[in-house]
Amino acid sequence: MTDKELLRAEIDALDQELLSLLNRRQALAQAIGRIKNKEGSRTLDFRREEEVLAHLMAHNPGPLSHAALRNIFREIISAAREIQAPLGIAFLGPEATFSHLAALKKFGHATRFGPMTTIQEVFTAVEKGNYQYGVVPIENSTEGVVNETLDLFAETALLICGEIFLEITQDLISRSGQLSDIEVIYTHPQALGQCRRWLATHLPEVPTLEVASTGVAAQKAARNPNAGAIASAFAAPLYDLRVVQRRIEDFPGNVTHFFVIGPDPPGPTGADKTSVIFSVEDVPGALYHALRPLAERGLNMTRIVSRPVKTEAWRYRFFVDLDGHRQEPQVGEALGEIQAMCPWFKLLGSFPRAPGVEQLS
């Protein structure tokens, strides 16, 4: 046998060993699923899954990269969930939107995904119990917050259970793949905002039509030979389209932040974030005093965004993220003080902090 044949034979033997180990792991997961059913607990355990991934990465000697390791074990864990009980995830559809790609990165392919037409429908589907969890965009690094999502958090009983940061690369796709054929471009407003300079330089006379998602943009382009769509290149084969130009976003390093929403709050992992919404009295220093409990305890506030109260002119709610879990004494005490001094306060949840930005490739 040649050296190459010997190495391939060794790989074949390892693959057989891996297959046996994976099936043993699945059998154990199935047994745990039976125990969960008796206890009446949910299949998905965010805390446990993050602990498993963190442990593996801490003991990974290489050359397997951390990103590759996460991708592999995400699918192994997804398959384990499927054997325990099918998991349903609602997202802003249709397929191949960035919300869909974020959901795949978080939950893996062995999951029942439900595309929704609007963010409101994602919330409603989870509230009604049609899906266990939902994935919704909350903010883009260049275009800012998604106001619809913020407003819905003020109205829902759902909690934030997790987060995903996803690399965003906008691509121009069409049926022919030729720039000269494009007479109109379908785009989501956020995607349009990320590509204005490129469009002004390369297609200044071509009109843009806004649609509900990048997936809808691809669907519409698939029905019109003279239309283009701003979407992910991952959408192209799904809708029989071709890539005209990759990475037309104006700023590299573009990232969108997504929240996982659901009815059950995860327990502390030691690497968590907490989100709240509150309003303050219309008096001098009210916001300063509301945030002071965080500063006094050295708690790091990672985001603050204001949104108008729709039923009261010139009144605002503040959406705040901070490091830590609500069950930690310092965090719990600070939140209690804030709630006591605010006329309206809502805890949106504590959840595991995302380990980093997920790459599309």
C-alpha positions, 0 to 999 in steps of 0.5 A: 500500500502507498503512504496515501492508502495507508493514511486513508485506511487509518482514517476509515478505521477512525471513522468506524470508531467515531460512528460507534462513539456517536451512537453510544452518545446518542443512546445516552442522550435518549436515556436522558430524554426519558428522564426529562420526560418523567420530570416534565422538563424541556429538552433544550438546556441552554446552560448544559449545552454551553457548558459542554461546548466551553469544556470541549474548547478548553481542552481542544489541543488542535489542529481542529479550530475552535470554530470547526469544533463548535460547528461539529458539536453543534450538529451532534447536540442537535441530533441528540435533541432530535432523538429526545424530542423534536425542537421547533424554532420560528424565525423571520423567513423565508428560508436563507434569510440571515435569521434562518442562518443564525437559527441554524448556527445556534440550533443545528440542522436536526431542528424543525424550523418555521419561517414567519412573514414578520417579527410579530409572527415569530413572537406570536408563534412562540407565545401560542406554543406552536414553536418552543423558541424563536430567533429575532434580529435585535441590532446591526453593527452599522444600521443600529437597532431593529425597532420592531423587535424592541417594541415587541419586547415591551408587550410580550411575556416571552423572555430572552433565552440566548443570543447569536452574533452572525457575520453579515455579508450582503451579496447581489444575486439574480437569475442571469448573474449579469449586472447589465440585466438588472433593472430593479433591486429587491431588498430589505431596508437594513440590507439596503442601508448596508449597501448604499455606497456600492449601489450608488457607484455601480447601479445609480439609476436602478430603483430599489424596492423594499421587502420584508426580508432578504429571503423575500427579496430572493424569491421576487428576483427568482420570478423576474429575469431583470431583477436583482436581490440583496441577500446572502449568497446562500440563498442563490442555489435555493431559489435558482439564482446566481451571484452577480457580486459578492460582499457589496456591503459598504463596511467590512466586519458587519455583524447582526445581533439576534436574540433567542426568545422563549418562555423559560429563563436559563440558569446561570453559567458564569458567563451571562448577560441580563436585559431589562426595559424600564421607564423613568419619571420626567424629572432632572437626573432620573435616568442617572439615578436609575442607572446608578445601582449598576455603577455602584456595584461595578456592573458593566452596562453593554448597551442602552437604547431609548424607544418612545412610549407609543401611548404617551407623547415624549415619554421613553423606555430604555432598553439596557443590557448588562453583564451578569445573571439576575440570580447573582446577588449583585445583579439581583440587588441592582435590578431590585433598586432600579425597579423600585424607583421606576414607574415601569420596569420589565426584566427580559431575561438572563441568558448565556453570553455568545462566545463570539461572532459566528462566521457564515462559511 
